[in-house]
């Protein structure tokens, strides 16, 4: 008999058996293994079948991501360009078919836990699948009540696919995409002068709750809701494709806004041509630039889903 150190530091006794006893033990072990395999098959496939099913899912997800990547590489041609309608239709259709499993997602991921809810704002996690000068592919993980504040996408076309969860989205476009610089401020009393300096009038494009699975949304440099805010109702994962990506060097930095109801100041210069219908529907608001909200908590993690080959 000898003593070996086992798991957890526990001492395990190992007994040297005669050859005949060892042969019998080996035969019994083989028979037990056959019984386990047979039982697994009768129960509906066993571990081997389960592993094969997972392998097929992983392979299907990898193929879907590779096709999506290749389409993005063909569609996005760099700064100053917007995909043609046919290209938008192609990419949107591919994203509409995307499933959480394609990027190896499930609602139990640690990113969705609300462990820091008691400390205030939930942390948003992002992972970059791929990035080049022409486009980037990013997934955002939002725990319940997490908010991505109102922000813009300068000169960008963005495809957003909600993979998991339910979220409220509110988006705006400028009423006048090319404003006269002299009209960049509202006419107001001295009390309101600071509050309404450097604001611009915007119209609501989307103000609704979306639940996965749902269609892919697309925003453009001057249309489609270029400025938007996300608020997670339950744990959410959203896949964003941005073309081109943010770049401070190329003057595509992210700007944050606060929205002010239109009725708070409705006598601004340069908006006399707005229809009363738009005003009555409450589809207008003033957007004022702000610093990045201090309560925004975001962290990045390494992408661990199906790999992409750019060869």
NUMIVEX-101264 format. One record per residue: residue number from 1; residue in one letter; x, y, z of N, C-alpha, C in turn. Coordinates in steps of 0.001 Angstrom, whole numbers, plus 524288, in hexadecimal, padded with zeros to 5 digits. Layout:
<pts>
seq  type  neast  nnorth  nup  caeast  canorth  caup  ceast  cnorth  cup
NUM  a  X  Y  Z  X  Y  Z  X  Y  Z
...
</pts>
This chain:
<pts>
seq  type  neast  nnorth  nup  caeast  canorth  caup  ceast  cnorth  cup
1  x  80352  7FB57  80000  80000  80000  80000  80373  804D7  80000
2  x  801BC  808D8  7FD02  80484  80DD0  7FD3B  8008B  8122E  7FDCB
3  x  80269  816BC  7FF88  7FF08  81B42  80066  80069  81F80  7FC83
4  x  7FC5C  82190  7F9C9  7FD25  825E1  7F619  7F9C4  82A7A  7F7BD
5  x  7FB71  82F11  7F5F4  7F87C  833D0  7F725  7F43C  8348C  7F316
6  x  7EF53  8349A  7F4BD  7EAFE  83531  7F117  7E916  83AC5  7F0D1
7  x  7E474  83B72  7EE61  7E230  840A3  7EDC5  7E138  84312  7F315
8  x  7E271  84822  7F385  7E18A  84AF0  7F85A  7E561  84987  7FC98
9  x  7E9AA  846D1  7FB32  7ED92  84570  7FF15  7EC2B  840BE  80262
10  x  7E800  83DF1  80107  7E651  8395F  80403  7E9D6  834C3  802BA
11  x  7EB7E  831F8  806B8  7EEB6  82D5F  805D6  7EB51  828C9  8041D
12  x  7ECCB  8264E  7FFC1  7E9C6  821FE  7FD7E  7ED20  81D20  7FD88
13  x  7EAEC  818FC  7FF6E  7EDBE  81403  7FF87  7ED22  81149  7FA42
14  x  7F191  80F8E  7F80F  7F197  80CAA  7F32A  7F3A6  80732  7F44C
15  x  7F078  8032E  7F33D  7F1DE  7FDC3  7F470  7F39B  7FB0A  7EF7C
16  x  7F831  7F849  7EFB7  7FA23  7F54C  7EB41  7F754  7F010  7EB1B
17  x  7F458  7EF05  7E6E1  7F143  7EA39  7E685  7F423  7E61E  7E353
18  x  7F30B  7E12D  7E45B  7F526  7DD07  7E10B  7F339  7DDAC  7DB72
19  x  7F60C  7DB68  7D7B4  7F4C5  7DC0E  7D22B  7EF4E  7DA25  7D0E7
20  x  7EDBC  7D5B0  7D328  7E88D  7D38D  7D1FA  7E446  7D745  7D3C8
21  x  7E50A  7D962  7D887  7E116  7DCFD  7DA98  7E0C2  7E1DE  7D731
22  x  7E54F  7E3A3  7D558  7E552  7E855  7D20C  7E27E  7E74E  7CCE2
23  x  7E31D  7E2A6  7CAB1  7E079  7E152  7C5CE  7DA96  7E145  7C682
24  x  7D8E8  7DEFC  7CAEC  7D345  7DEDF  7CBFD  7D12D  7E469  7CC96
25  x  7D40F  7E7A5  7CF7A  7D255  7ED0B  7D04C  7D1EE  7EFFB  7CB24
26  x  7D5BC  7EF18  7C7AB  7D5A4  7F1BE  7C298  7D0F9  7F008  7BF63
27  x  7CFB8  7EAE5  7BF7C  7CB37  7E8EA  7BC90  7C634  7EB40  7BEA9
28  x  7C5BE  7EB9B  7C3E4  7C10A  7EDE5  7C632  7C092  7F3A8  7C4B4
29  x  7C500  7F656  7C48E  7C4EA  7FBE1  7C329  7C30D  7FC9E  7BD8E
30  x  7C4EC  7F92E  7B9FC  7C331  7F99E  7B489  7BD62  7F891  7B40E
31  x  7BB70  7F4B4  7B6FC  7B5E1  7F378  7B6C5  7B2A3  7F7FD  7B8E0
32  x  7B46D  7FA56  7BD1D  7B194  7FED1  7BF51  7B176  80354  7BB79
33  x  7B5CB  8042D  7B8B6  7B601  8086D  7B4EC  7B225  80780  7B07E
34  x  7B1CC  8028D  7AEAE  7AE08  8015D  7AA87  7A877  80257  7AC5A
35  x  7A760  800F4  7B148  7A213  801D5  7B34F  7A0D0  807AB  7B385
36  x  7A4B3  80ACD  7B519  7A3C3  81072  7B56B  7A2B1  812B8  7B00C
37  x  7A5B4  81114  7AC28  7A4EC  81307  7A6D3  79F93  81174  7A4C9
38  x  79E22  80C7A  7A59C  79908  80A9B  7A3CD  794A7  80D91  7A684
39  x  79539  80E68  7AB9D  79134  81151  7AE7C  790AF  816DC  7AC88
40  x  79531  81950  7AB3A  794FE  81EA2  7A939  79230  81EEE  7A40D
41  x  79316  81B0A  7A0BE  7905F  81B0A  79BAC  78A8C  81A79  79C67
42  x  788F0  816F5  7A00A  7834A  81646  7A0EB  780E3  81B40  7A32F
43  x  783FA  81E34  7A637  781E0  822EE  7A8B0  78188  8277C  7A4E8
44  x  78371  826C9  7A043  782C7  82B00  79C7C  787D0  82D31  79A58
45  x  78BEC  82A3D  79A70  7908B  82C00  797A6  79573  82BDE  79ACB
46  x  79544  82CC6  79FEF  799FD  82C81  7A31A  79DA2  83104  7A216
47  x  7A213  830D8  7A500  7A5D0  8351B  7A4AC  7A823  835C2  79F4E
48  x  7A94C  83160  79C95  7AB9F  831C5  7976E  7A825  834B0  793AA
49  x  7A326  83365  793B9  79F73  8360C  7903C  79F10  83BCC  791B0
50  x  79F03  83CE4  796CF  79EC0  84251  7988C  7A36D  84576  796BC
51  x  7A80C  842FA  79704  7ACB9  845A9  79538  7AC90  8469F  78F63
52  x  7AA9E  842CD  78C81  7AA3F  8438A  786D1  7A66D  847DD  78570
53  x  7A20F  8482A  78859  79E36  84C47  78756  7A0A1  851A3  78869
54  x  7A38C  851FE  78CAB  7A614  85704  78DE2  7AA19  85867  789BB
55  x  7AD08  85470  787F7  7B0E1  8556E  783E5  7AE48  8578C  77F00
56  x  7A9CF  8553A  77D96  7A702  85723  778EC  7A531  85CC5  779AE
57  x  7A347  85E08  77E76  7A187  86361  77F7A  7A611  86737  77F0E
58  x  7AA81  865BC  7813F  7AF17  86924  7810C  7B0CF  869EF  77B68
59  x  7B0D0  865B8  7785E  7B268  8661F  772E0  7AE9A  8698A  76FC6
60  x  7A983  868E9  770DE  7A59D  86C1C  76E25  7A646  871D5  76F97
61  x  7A744  872EB  774A9  7A815  8784E  7765A  7ACE6  87AAC  773E1
62  x  7B11C  877AA  773AC  7B5ED  87996  77144  7B510  87AD1  76B85
63  x  7B228  87776  768D5  7B113  8785F  76340  7ADCA  87D47  7628A
64  x  7A9DF  87E0E  765F0  7A684  882AD  76592  7A9AA  887A9  76683
65  x  7AD1A  8878E  76A7C  7B04A  88C23  76B9C  7B422  88D46  7673A
66  x  7B641  8892F  764E1  7B9F3  88A01  7609B  7B738  88C62  75BE5
67  x  7B273  88A87  75ABF  7AF75  88CCC  75660  7AE2A  89284  75779
68  x  7ACB5  893A8  75C53  7AB6D  8990D  75DC7  7B03E  89C82  75D2D
69  x  7B4AC  89AA8  75EF5  7B988  89DA5  75E79  7BAD2  89EC3  758C1
70  x  7BA5D  89AC8  75579  7BBA4  89B80  74FF0  7B7EC  89F65  74D58
71  x  7B2EA  89F45  74EE7  7AF25  8A307  74CCA  7B08C  8A887  74E8F
72  x  7B207  8A92B  7538A  7B38D  8AE55  7557F  7B844  8B06E  75285
73  x  7BC03  8ACFF  7517F  7C0B9  8AEAF  74EB9  7BF64  8B090  74935
74  x  7BB62  8AE3A  746D7  7B9D2  8AFD9  74195  7B679  8B4C3  741A4
75  x  7B351  8B56C  745D1  7AF76  8B9A8  74600  7B1DC  8BED0  747C3
76  x  7B546  8BEAA  74BAD  7B76C  8C385  74DD6  7BC8B  8C4E5  74B20
77  x  7BC9D  8C981  748BD  7C11D  8CB18  7458F  7C447  8CF7E  74804
78  x  7C306  8D0F4  74CC6  7C62E  8D4E0  74F67  7C355  8D9EF  7504F
79  x  7C5D6  8DDA3  75303  7C377  8E2A9  75454  7C15F  8E585  74F8C
80  x  7BCF9  8E82F  7504E  7BAA6  8EB3C  74C14  7B741  8E825  74868
81  x  7B686  8E30D  74970  7B334  8DFCE  74613  7AEAA  8DD8E  74938
82  x  7AA64  8DC94  7467D  7A5BE  8DA2C  748D3  7A44C  8D575  74578
83  x  7A344  8D0F3  747CD  7A1D7  8CC5A  744AF  79D15  8CD6B  74136
84  x  79D17  8CB14  73C94  798AA  8CB98  73900  793F5  8C8A7  73B2F
85  x  78F29  8CA19  73981  78A75  8C77D  73B89  78AA6  8C18F  73B23
86  x  78C96  8BF7C  736D0  78CEC  8B9D1  7363D  790A6  8B763  73A2A
87  x  794DB  8BA24  73B53  7989F  8B832  73F24  7965D  8B85D  744AA
88  x  7936B  8BC81  745BE  790C9  8BCE4  74AD3  78CF9  8B859  74B76
89  x  78A09  8B739  74764  78640  8B2E8  7478E  78908  8ADB7  74889
90  x  78D71  8ACDE  745F3  7906B  8A7FF  74694  79249  8A75C  74C35
91  x  794BE  8AB6F  74E46  796F8  8AB16  75386  792AC  8AA9D  757A6
92  x  78E84  8AD90  756DB  78A26  8AD4C  75A99  787C4  8A7D3  75AA4
93  x  7871D  8A570  75610  784D9  8A031  755CB  7885B  89C3E  75898
94  x  78D79  89CC9  75809  79108  8993D  75AB1  790A3  899DB  7609E
95  x  79057  89EB4  7626F  78FED  89FB3  7680B  78AAD  89DE7  76A34
96  x  78696  89E74  76719  78165  89CB0  768DC  78167  896DF  76A1D
97  x  784CC  893E9  76771  784FF  88E40  7684E  788B3  88CBD  76CC3
98  x  78B98  8907C  76EBF  78F61  88F48  772E5  78C96  88DB8  777E7
99  x  78ED2  889D8  77A9B  78CB7  887F7  77F93  790DF  88890  783D0
100  x  78F3B  888B2  788C3  7931F  88925  78CFC  7974A  884E7  78CB8
101  x  795AE  8801F  78B34  79968  87BCC  78AF8  79DC0  87CC0  78700
102  x  79CAF  88016  78319  7A0A9  8810D  77F1D  7A57D  883BB  7815C
103  x  7A4CB  8867B  785B5  7A946  888E8  7884D  7AA0A  88690  78DBC
104  x  7A7C2  881E4  78E85  7A877  87EEB  7935E  7A667  881DF  79824
105  x  7A1A9  883FF  79799  79F53  88706  79BDE  79B15  883F3  79EA5
106  x  79A78  88512  7A3B6  79607  8831B  7A6B7  794DE  8870B  7AB03
107  x  79005  8872E  7ACFF  78E9A  88B13  7B0F6  7916E  88A57  7B626
108  x  79424  885C7  7B6F9  796BF  88511  7BC15  79C32  8875E  7BC4E
109  x  79E0A  88A02  7B82E  7A345  88C42  7B839  7A3EB  8901F  7BCB2
110  x  7A8A2  8903B  7BED7  7A996  8938E  7C366  7A8AA  89953  7C238
111  x  7A919  89ADC  7BD42  7A85A  8A05E  7BBEA  7A2D9  8A245  7BD2B
112  x  79F1A  89EA4  7BD66  799AF  8A023  7BE30  79826  8A070  7C3F1
113  x  79BB9  89EF0  7C769  79A58  89EEA  7CCF4  79A28  8A477  7CF10
114  x  796E2  8A53C  7D2F7  79622  8AA78  7D51E  798CF  8AAEA  7DA66
115  x  79D82  8A8B9  7DADE  7A025  8A8B3  7DFEB  7A161  8AE2C  7E1DD
116  x  7A1D7  8B1F8  7DE21  7A31E  8B736  7DFD3  79E56  8BAC0  7DFFE
117  x  7999E  8B867  7DFC7  794E0  8BB9A  7DFC0  79474  8BED6  7E4B5
118  x  79628  8BC83  7E921  795C2  8BF51  7EE0E  7997E  8C3F7  7EE2E
119  x  79D87  8C3DA  7EAE9  7A15E  8C80E  7EAE2  79FD8  8CC74  7E736
120  x  79B92  8CBF1  7E46A  799EC  8D013  7E0D3  79928  8CE09  7DB55
121  x  79B7F  8D0AE  7D794  79AB4  8CF71  7D218  79D20  8CA2A  7D0A3
122  x  79A28  8C6AD  7CE13  79C62  8C1A4  7CC62  7A0B5  8C275  7C85E
123  x  7A471  8BF04  7C862  7A8D4  8BF5A  7C4BA  7A769  8BCD8  7BF82
124  x  7A8A0  8BF93  7BB50  7A7D3  8BD8E  7B5FE  7AD08  8BB44  7B424
125  x  7ACCA  8B6AF  7B1D9  7B180  8B41E  7AFE6  7B165  8B40B  7A9F5
126  x  7B5D8  8B4FC  7A78F  7B624  8B4B2  7A1DA  7BAB4  8B140  7A040
127  x  7BA00  8AEB4  79BD2  7BE37  8AB8F  799A5  7BE90  8ACA2  793CD
128  x  7C33E  8AD92  791E5  7C40E  8AEB8  78C5D  7C55B  8A9B1  78977
129  x  7C202  8A856  785CA  7C2DC  8A3A6  782A6  7C70B  8A4AA  77E88
130  x  7C6A3  8A940  77C18  7CA56  8AA92  777F1  7CA36  8B07B  7772B
131  x  7CEBE  8B2A8  775D3  7CF02  8B846  774BA  7D334  8B956  770B8
132  x  7D1D6  8BC9F  76CDD  7D589  8BE6A  768F5  7D3FE  8C407  76799
133  x  7D6E4  8C6C7  7644B  7D57C  8CC35  7631A  7D017  8CCD8  760A4
134  x  7CE04  8C8C4  75E21  7C906  8C946  75B5A  7C445  8C7E9  75EAB
135  x  7C4DF  8C452  76268  7C05A  8C2CF  76595  7C223  8C011  76A86
136  x  7BE89  8BFAA  76E35  7BF90  8BCA9  772FA  7BAB2  8B983  7744C
137  x  7BB8F  8B512  776F8  7B754  8B1A7  778B7  7B7CF  8B11F  77EA0
138  x  7B3DD  8B2D3  7817A  7B424  8B31E  7872A  7AF28  8B0E9  78988
139  x  7AFA3  8AE33  78DF1  7AB0F  8AC6F  790E8  7AAFC  8AF4D  7961F
140  x  7A668  8B155  7978F  7A59C  8B3D7  79C9B  7A229  8B056  79FF9
141  x  7A3BE  8AF8E  7A4DB  7A0BE  8AC82  7A8A4  79EA4  8B046  7ACC3
142  x  79972  8B093  7AD32  79708  8B42C  7B0E4  793EE  8B12B  7B4F5
143  x  79547  8B1B1  7BA06  791F2  8AF70  7BE12  78CE9  8B28E  7BE8B
144  x  788FE  8B09D  7C15E  78416  8B381  7C1F2  7850C  8B90E  7C3EE
145  x  78232  8BCC4  7C1A3  7825A  8C254  7C313  7874F  8C520  7C156
146  x  78ADF  8C277  7BEBA  78F79  8C523  7BCAF  78DDE  8C8BE  7B837
147  x  79083  8CD28  7B7C8  78F32  8D110  7B3CD  79414  8D2A6  7B0CE
148  x  793C5  8D26C  7AB9F  797AC  8D4F5  7A84A  7955E  8DA4E  7A6F6
149  x  797AE  8DE83  7A8F7  79542  8E3B4  7A874  794B6  8E56D  7A2C5
150  x  7918E  8E976  7A20C  790A1  8EBAB  79CD9  795D5  8ED79  79A85
151  x  7971C  8EB59  795F3  79C18  8EC91  79372  79B7E  8EC40  78D8B
152  x  79F5D  8EE3C  78AB9  79EF5  8EE71  78505  7A2D8  8EAD9  7825C
153  x  7A27E  8EAA1  77D25  7A5E8  8E75E  779EA  7A77D  8EAA1  77525
154  x  7AB41  8EE29  775D2  7AC88  8F1F1  771AB  7AE95  8EF5D  76CB4
155  x  7ABE5  8F06F  76859  7AD97  8EE66  7634C  7AD7F  8E885  762DF
156  x  7AA54  8E5F4  76609  7AA71  8E044  7664B  7A53E  8DDD0  764AB
157  x  7A597  8D911  762A8  7A10E  8D5B5  761D1  7A184  8D148  765C5
158  x  79D60  8D064  768C6  79DA5  8CC9D  76D0B  7991D  8C8C3  76CAB
159  x  79A72  8C3BC  76CD9  79697  8BF88  76D09  7967B  8BD7A  772A5
160  x  791DA  8BD3E  774F9  7914F  8BB5C  77A5B  78D96  8B6B9  77A77
161  x  78F7D  8B258  77C86  78C57  8AD93  77CE9  78BE6  8ABFB  782A6
162  x  78728  8AC24  784C4  78636  8AA6E  78A20  78625  8A473  78A28
163  x  78A06  8A21E  78CB6  78A83  89C6F  78CC9  78795  899F9  7914B
164  x  787A6  89C9D  795C5  7851B  89A9D  79A79  7826F  89F12  79D54
165  x  77E08  89DD7  79FD1  77BB9  8A182  7A37F  777B3  8A534  7A143
166  x  776AE  8A93D  7A463  772B7  8AD26  7A312  774C3  8B272  7A4CA
167  x  77468  8B652  7A151  7765E  8BB83  7A2AC  77300  8BFD0  7A057
168  x  77327  8C450  7A2F3  77088  8C8F6  7A0EC  77483  8CC25  79DE4
169  x  77307  8CDAA  79923  77678  8D0C7  795CD  773B7  8D5DD  79470
170  x  7767E  8DA33  7952A  77486  8DF46  79361  778BA  8E1B8  78FF7
171  x  7772F  8E350  78B43  77B08  8E57A  787A2  778F9  8EA79  7851F
172  x  77CA9  8EDA7  78359  77B71  8F2B6  780FA  77EA5  8F37B  77C04
173  x  77CA2  8F6DA  7789B  77F9B  8F938  77457  77EFB  8FF1A  774C6
174  x  782B9  901FA  772B1  78239  907A5  772AB  77DD9  90951  76EFF
175  x  77AE4  90D44  7709C  776E7  90F78  76D25  7798D  911E2  7686D
176  x  77DE4  9149B  76951  780F4  916E0  76512  78673  91496  76552
177  x  787B3  910E0  761E1  78CDC  90E56  7621F  79164  9121B  76130
178  x  79067  9166F  75E56  7947F  91A47  75D29  792B8  91FA5  75EF8
179  x  792F5  9209D  76419  790DA  92585  76625  79445  92A34  764E4
180  x  791BD  92ECF  764C8  79489  933BD  76461  79727  934B7  769AB
181  x  79C5D  93589  769CE  79EFE  93654  76ED0  79CA0  93AA4  77219
182  x  79A55  93E97  76F7E  7980A  942EE  7726D  79317  94152  77543
183  x  79109  93CAC  773ED  78C3B  93AC9  7766A  78D5C  9366E  77A4D
184  x  7922B  93612  77C27  79389  931B9  77F94  791B1  9327C  78528
185  x  78FCC  93730  78687  78DD9  9381F  78BCC  7882C  939B4  78B86
186  x  78566  938EB  78FC7  77FF7  93A87  7901D  77FA5  94034  791DB
187  x  77BA2  94302  7900A  77A70  9481D  7923A  777AF  9472F  79760
188  x  77998  9496E  79B98  77757  9484A  7A0AE  77864  94CAB  7A473
189  x  775ED  94C67  7A8EC  776D8  95035  7AD09  77C3B  94F48  7AF58
190  x  77E21  95307  7B272  78355  95280  7B4B2  783AC  94DC4  7B845
191  x  77F5C  94C61  7BAE7  77F66  947D4  7BE5C  7803F  942CA  7BB63
192  x  77E43  9429E  7B697  77EA4  93DD1  7B37F  78356  93DD0  7AFCF
193  x  78624  94243  7AF8F  78A29  942CB  7AB90  78E44  93E7F  7ABEF
194  x  78FF0  93D50  7B0C3  793FB  9395F  7B157  791E3  933ED  7B016
195  x  78D26  932C4  7B215  78ADE  92D98  7B150  78A29  92C5B  7AB93
196  x  7889C  93044  7A87B  78746  92F37  7A308  78B75  93107  79F31
197  x  7901B  9321F  7A114  7944E  9337C  79D7A  79626  92E8E  79ABA
198  x  7975B  92F17  795B0  79983  92AC3  7929B  79611  925F0  792A7
199  x  790EE  9269F  7928C  78D73  92230  791ED  78B96  921FC  78C4A
200  x  789EE  91D4A  78AAB  787BA  91CB8  7856F  7829C  919C6  785C9
201  x  77F45  91B05  78220  77A21  9188D  78205  77A7B  9133F  77F52
202  x  77829  90F53  781C5  77841  90A06  77FA8  772C6  907C2  77FAE
203  x  771FE  903DA  77C66  76CE8  90136  77C28  76D97  8FB8B  77DCB
204  x  769C0  8F988  7808E  769EC  8F419  78250  76910  8F080  77DA0
205  x  76C63  8EC90  77D23  76BD3  8E8A4  77901  7698E  8E39B  77B45
206  x  76BA2  8E1F0  77FBE  769D1  8DD23  78257  7692D  8DE47  7881D
207  x  764F8  8DC47  78A61  76417  8DC9F  79006  760CF  8D7E2  7917E
208  x  76377  8D365  79235  7608B  8CE87  792B2  763D2  8CA67  79581
209  x  7612F  8C62B  796FD  763BD  8C1B6  79978  76475  8BD70  79560
210  x  76921  8BB2D  79542  76A59  8B700  79196  76BE3  8B21F  794A7
211  x  76A03  8AD9E  792D9  76B22  8A8AD  79571  76D3C  8A4CD  7916C
212  x  77194  8A246  792B7  773D2  89E64  78F2A  77067  8997E  78F11
213  x  76FE9  896FF  78A5B  7723E  89884  78564  76F20  89CD5  782B9
214  x  771D2  8A089  78070  76F3B  8A4C9  77D99  772B5  8A664  77908
215  x  77084  8A9A1  775A4  77361  8AB36  770FB  777FC  8AEC5  7725A
216  x  77BCD  8AEC0  76EEE  7806B  8B210  76F8B  77F04  8B7B8  76E4F
217  x  780F9  8BB54  77179  7802D  8C0E3  7705B  7850D  8C316  76DBB
218  x  78442  8C700  76A70  7888D  8C972  76796  7881B  8CF56  7681A
219  x  78C63  8D1D7  7699C  78C80  8D787  769B1  790C9  8D96A  76605
220  x  78FFF  8DE27  763F6  79378  8E06F  76012  795BD  8E592  76227
221  x  7996C  8E7F0  75F56  79BC3  8ECCA  76145  797D3  8F121  76272
222  x  7939C  8F172  75F6D  78FCB  8F5AA  7605D  78A2C  8F3A7  760A9
223  x  7896A  8EE95  7614D  78418  8EC75  76167  78406  8E759  7646D
224  x  77F44  8E588  76587  77EA2  8E079  76808  77F48  8E079  76DE6
225  x  77FEA  8E531  77049  780B2  8E57C  775ED  7866C  8E555  7775D
226  x  78984  8E8F0  7751F  78F33  8E8D9  775EB  790C8  8E98E  77B9A
227  x  78D79  8EC1D  77EB3  78E92  8ECC4  78446  78AB8  8E964  7874F
228  x  78CB2  8E5D1  78A87  7890B  8E267  78D4B  78AD4  8E12E  792D9
229  x  786F9  8DF4B  795DF  787E8  8DDC1  79B47  78589  8D859  79C14
230  x  78867  8D4DB  79EB1  7868C  8CF90  79FE1  785C2  8CF05  7A5C5
231  x  78174  8CC94  7A74C  78099  8CB3C  7ACCB  77EC2  8C59B  7AD1F
232  x  781C4  8C24F  7AFC0  7807B  8BCC1  7B024  77C19  8BBEA  7B40E
233  x  77826  8B8F6  7B27C  773DD  8B78C  7B601  77526  8B26F  7B8CB
234  x  77748  8AECD  7B5D8  7795C  8A9E2  7B7F0  77EDF  8A959  7B5B2
235  x  781EE  8A565  7B73A  78729  8A4D5  7B4F7  78706  8A4CB  7AF01
236  x  78A6C  8A7ED  7ACA3  78A69  8A89D  7A6EF  78FE0  8A7EB  7A4B0
237  x  78FF9  8A629  79FD8  794CF  8A621  79CC8  7937C  8A84A  7976D
238  x  79681  8AC18  795B7  79576  8AE7E  790A5  79A79  8AE96  78D74
239  x  79A0E  8ACCA  788A4  79E77  8ACB4  78509  79E2F  8B192  7819F
240  x  7A246  8B4C4  781E1  7A298  8B988  77EC0  7A6DA  8B8F2  77AA2
241  x  7A58B  8BA80  775D8  7A975  8BAE5  771B3  7A9A5  8C094  77013
242  x  7AE29  8C300  770B7  7AEC2  8C891  76FC0  7B281  8C968  76B3A
243  x  7B0B2  8CC66  7674A  7B40C  8CD71  762E3  7B3DD  8D333  76153
244  x  7B842  8D5E0  761BD  7BD24  8D445  7643A  7BCB1  8D491  76A2D
245  x  7C076  8D270  76D15  7C025  8D2A2  772CA  7C17E  8D809  774E7
246  x  7C094  8D8BF  779F9  7C223  8DDA3  77C7C  7C807  8DE66  77BE2
247  x  7C996  8E36C  77B4A  7CF26  8E4B3  77ADA  7CFE2  8EA6E  77C41
248  x  7D298  8EB65  78086  7D3AA  8F0CB  7820F  7D735  8F35C  77E03
249  x  7DAFF  8F068  77C09  7DEAD  8F284  77836  7DBF2  8F447  77339
250  x  7D7B5  8F19F  771BA  7D4EF  8F2F1  76CE7  7CFF2  8F604  76DF9
251  x  7CFB0  8F866  772A0  7CB4E  8FBCF  77417  7C618  8F8E9  7743E
252  x  7C643  8F415  77646  7C176  8F11F  77718  7C127  8EF6E  77CD3
253  x  7C1CE  8F334  78042  7C15B  8F212  785CF  7BB95  8F1BF  78744
254  x  7BA71  8EF25  78B9D  7B50F  8EE87  78D69  7B37D  8F352  79098
255  x  7AEF8  8F589  78F4E  7ACD8  8FA03  79229  7A7F8  8F849  79512
256  x  7A781  8F9F2  799F6  7A2F8  8F8A7  79D2E  79F5A  8FD5B  79D8B
257  x  79A45  8FC3F  79E4D  79657  9005E  79E70  7928C  8FF7C  7A2F1
258  x  78FFA  903C0  7A463  78B58  90360  7A7A5  786D9  90594  7A479
259  x  7824A  9033C  7A4E3  77DD1  90526  7A1E1  77A37  9085C  7A562
260  x  77877  90CB5  7A343  77519  91064  7A607  76FF9  910BE  7A309
261  x  76B8A  91007  7A5A2  76683  91033  7A2D2  765DF  91538  79FA7
262  x  763CC  914A5  79B0E  7631A  9191E  79788  75FC0  91D58  79A06
263  x  75BE1  91BC1  79D16  75844  91F91  79F60  75AE5  9231C  7A355
264  x  75F92  9219B  7A54C  76249  924E8  7A911  7644B  929E6  7A698
265  x  764E8  929E6  7A184  766AC  92EA2  79EDD  7653D  92E2F  79921
266  x  760D2  93032  797A3  75ECE  92F4B  7925D  75F07  9341B  78EF2
267  x  76227  93800  79077  7625C  93CCD  78D59  767BF  93DA6  78B0A
268  x  76A65  93957  789DE  76FB5  939D2  787C2  76F9D  93C1B  7824B
269  x  773E8  93EDA  78103  77473  940EC  77BB7  77507  93C79  777D6
270  x  77335  93D68  77323  7744C  939CE  76EEB  770FB  934F1  76ECC
271  x  76CBB  934AF  771E2  76982  92FF8  771C4  763D4  93147  77073
272  x  76304  935AD  76DF5  75DAC  93736  76CC1  75B18  933D8  768AB
273  x  75E1C  930D4  765AF  75BD8  92DA3  76191  75A05  9284F  76388
274  x  75AB8  9270C  768AA  758E6  92211  76AB7  752F7  921F1  76ACE
275  x  750CF  91D83  76983  74B21  91D0E  76950  748E1  91C5E  76EBF
276  x  74413  91E1F  76F62  7417D  91D8D  77479  7408D  917CF  775B0
277  x  74010  9148F  7719F  73F37  90EFF  77286  743D9  90CAA  7756C
278  x  748A2  90DE2  773A8  74D45  90BE0  7763F  74D75  90DB2  77BE7
279  x  74C25  912AE  77CC3  74C4E  914CB  7820B  74850  91214  78585
280  x  7438D  91160  78381  73F66  90F07  786A1  740A6  90963  7880D
281  x  74378  906B4  784CA  744B5  90139  785D7  74942  90092  789A8
282  x  74B8F  904CF  78B29  74FD2  90470  78EE4  7548B  90197  78CC7
283  x  75579  90213  787BA  759DB  8FF50  78555  75EC0  902B1  78507
284  x  75ED5  90707  787C1  76353  90A88  7878B  765D2  90B18  78CE6
285  x  76AE2  90C27  78CDD  76DAA  90D20  791C5  77294  91037  79083
286  x  77482  912FF  79475  7798E  9159C  793FB  77DBF  911E5  795FD
287  x  78201  91166  7930B  78668  90E44  794D3  78AF4  911DF  79618
288  x  78D0F  91127  79ABE  79171  91456  79C83  7961F  910CB  79D8F
289  x  79AA2  91244  79B73  79F5F  90F35  79C57  7A0E4  90F57  7A218
290  x  7A2A8  90ACE  7A407  7A482  90A6C  7A967  7A98A  90735  7A97D
291  x  7AC55  90774  7ADCA  7B0D4  903FF  7AE7C  7AEE4  8FE6A  7AF20
292  x  7B25E  8FAB1  7AE6B  7B0E0  8F53F  7AF4A  7AECB  8F4B5  7B4DE
293  x  7AA0E  8F29E  7B57C  7A7C7  8F22F  7BABB  7AB5D  8EF51  7BE81
294  x  7AC1A  8F1A1  7C31D  7AF9E  8EF5D  7C6F0  7ADC9  8EA27  7C905
295  x  7A897  8E933  7C8C5  7A692  8E446  7CADF  7A70C  8DFBE  7C703
296  x  7A8CA  8E0D2  7C235  7A957  8DCAA  7BE58  7ADF8  8D92E  7BFCA
297  x  7ACEC  8D421  7C091  7B102  8D062  7C1D8  7B13E  8CC46  7BD8D
298  x  7B5C0  8CC10  7BAE3  7B65A  8C868  7B68C  7BBC0  8C5E3  7B6D1
299  x  7BBED  8C0D3  7B5CC  7C0F5  8BE22  7B5BA  7C141  8BAB8  7B0D8
300  x  7C605  8B976  7AF47  7C6EB  8B640  7AA9B  7C920  8B0F7  7AC33
301  x  7C783  8ACEB  7A95B  7C992  8A7AF  7AA3C  7CB40  8A564  7A503
302  x  7CE9D  8A186  7A550  7D072  89ED8  7A099  7CBFA  89BC0  79E28
303  x  7CB89  89BFE  798FC  7C77D  89904  79631  7C8D2  89335  7965F
304  x  7C50F  89011  79824  7C602  88A79  7989C  7C263  8872D  79544
305  x  7BFA5  889B6  7918C  7BC0F  886D6  78E2A  7BEDA  88476  7897B
306  x  7BBD2  882B4  78593  7BE2A  88049  780F1  7C227  883ED  77E5D
307  x  7C6CA  88206  77D32  7CADD  8856A  77AEC  7C997  886EE  77550
308  x  7CBCD  88B4E  773AC  7CB24  88D3F  76E63  7D074  88D4D  76BBC
309  x  7D08F  88B99  766EB  7D56C  88BC0  763DE  7D515  8902D  75FE1
310  x  7D8FE  893A4  75FEC  7D8FF  897EC  75C19  7DCAC  896D9  75795
311  x  7DDF8  891E5  756D9  7E168  8906A  75276  7DE65  89095  74D56
</pts>
